[in-house]
Amino acid sequence: MNYKARRNKLIESFSKNELLFFPGNTFSPKNYKDNYYRFRQDSTFLYYSGLDLPDLALVIDTTTGESHLFGNEVTTSDIVWTGWQPSLTELAEKSSLEQVHELSSLPEFLQEENRSILYLPPYRGETQIMVANCLSINVQEMLDNVSVTLIDAVVARREIKEEAEITEMEKALTITRQMHLEMLYSAKPGATEAAALAAAIKLAEENQVSLAYPGIVTVDGEILHNHHHGNVMKEGDLLLCDVGAESPSYYAADITRTFPVSLTFGEQQKAIYQLVLDMLDYSVTELRPGHPYRDVHIGATRIMIEGLKQLGLMQGDTDAALAAGAGALFFPHGLGHMIGLDVHDMENLGEDRVGYGSGYERGDQFGIRSLRLGKELAAGHVITVEPGIYFIDALTNQWEAEKTHSDFINYSEVRKYIGLGGVRLEDNYLITQEGSRLLGPPIPIQIEEIEFLKSTTVDFGGRA
């Protein structure tokens, strides 16, 4: 990664006499000071410095073009507890940073001249306090004065992935493929959801990486963000597994597969699974530069409505059902989002500024309002494509009682599917000049190959 070139490119968006301030993350205590969560560096700080240590800050001077690293030199006492760490000068040399300073001098440096200080919205409480103290203002005033110009400049650069970034994401996806195969083999009657997730976490730890986000491994797939893993799997269940690894440089993978706990899918399960796969296949054909992702989401929803009509669960005019939002009973979330150093890439900078931007507005209708990415796709974007169909008892009860979209939904037939749970399928795609390509090694997804793998101990190069 050429961090200096990235910083120079960023400077081009700004006038002279501005300081671009990027605080890194610090350790975050879990329940007392010395028992903290696993350290994860701020992604934008990583993008412009590549430095993966706590208690650092980066300031880019748009007047001189120089970059300043602020931090604390390691003491002998530190080394006793943490081992050897590089000096500030060594860290600066690693990332071609021109100047180094003690962290305690940061407030004076920022305020010593009449300079405009531009910064991104801090998302951690300790960082908010640190930035406010550096600027000698209160936290609310600090939050009210984040730089929209800097946000847009960072988004414009981070959203177009370099080849080195693609390589990192494919490393994450290679690990993630093995994780999903382990979960496929762990999906068996009598085993717990926790055991399946543990198999994935073990693989991540063996590869010296972390999960990119808390794993969703559940037989209650209709609960979209279900982090309970205490159920015991039984014959006839579906296990929805939404799990992805980070690469060694913290680039994310985000993959979902849905496996039968039995050796084969049931007939209802097979019909819904194939329909979700049809939605995915359609969506992939629509990935190309200049095409709004909102249109891809709408097209995938149309495929779902047509399929559910064939199964007797929906009825009436497809265009009218689509316009009314009736399909959101079954597909209440968006088709996908940006992915990169963050699993929801740059979401801390404002979901709409990343996923919509100028000329695009998020819809307010139930379902489409949860679409995180609606704007035109561009070459270099990396996105998730994750259609799903869910049978949510509470939502169905409410809509049926209120006769919501009763012209389009056959509630008596929907009732026959309550208990199936949910099916979601998700892959990661790079938008290219010609269209798109799947990132990472293919992960089994067809009904036939999943049922074959369930019946054997061979996974074509993985587990034997």
ZIJO-V261620 format. One record per run of one state. SS is the DSSP state (a for helix, b for strand, c for the rest). FROM is the first residue (numbers start at 1). LEN is the number of residues. If there is no record, write none. Layout:
BEGIN
ss,from,len
SS,FROM,LEN
SS,FROM,LEN
END
This chain:
BEGIN
ss,from,len
c,1,2
a,3,9
c,12,6
b,18,6
c,24,5
b,29,4
c,33,2
b,35,2
c,37,6
a,43,7
c,50,7
b,57,5
c,62,5
b,67,5
c,72,4
a,76,7
c,83,5
a,88,7
c,95,4
b,99,4
a,103,9
c,112,4
b,116,4
c,120,5
a,125,11
c,136,3
a,139,6
c,145,3
a,148,11
c,159,4
a,163,24
c,187,5
b,192,1
a,193,14
c,207,4
b,211,1
c,212,4
b,216,3
c,219,13
b,232,1
c,233,5
b,238,6
c,244,1
b,245,2
c,247,5
b,252,1
c,253,2
b,255,6
c,261,6
a,267,19
c,286,6
b,292,1
a,293,18
c,311,3
b,314,1
c,315,3
a,318,7
c,325,1
a,326,4
c,330,8
b,338,1
c,339,8
a,347,3
c,350,1
a,351,5
c,356,12
a,368,3
c,371,5
b,376,1
c,377,5
b,382,4
c,386,2
b,388,3
c,391,2
a,393,9
c,402,7
b,409,1
c,410,1
a,411,7
c,418,4
b,422,3
c,425,1
b,426,6
c,432,4
b,436,3
c,439,8
a,447,8
c,455,10
END
